[in-house]
């Protein structure tokens, strides 16, 4: 099974685990998905994390997207359009995660 198939299976298991309140399985799936994050899957995984209240997975996606190269590639992926339509609040979180560190860095150096 390749990484794409593993990611798809983990995504399906996470949805089922959330639906049936299987918290341990949900955590295992989150961990698996954290290891599957790449530029082609990050937008889909981020939407899934938002929809199923997976805070650690969402944080891992935002950290991954903090790299300008990763962000540029993710924006071009098929999943990014779905993310913007299905989870517009995540775009706000993404912007905050991108802008806040640069603003904080300027404030610290200017203080």
Secondary structure, DSSP 8 states (H G I E B T S, - for coil): --HHHHHHHHHHHHHHHHHTT-HHHHHHHHHHHHTT--TTTHHHHHHHHHHTT-HHHHHHHHHHTTSHHHHHHHHTSHHHHHHHHH-HHHHHHHHHHHHHHHHHHHHHHH-
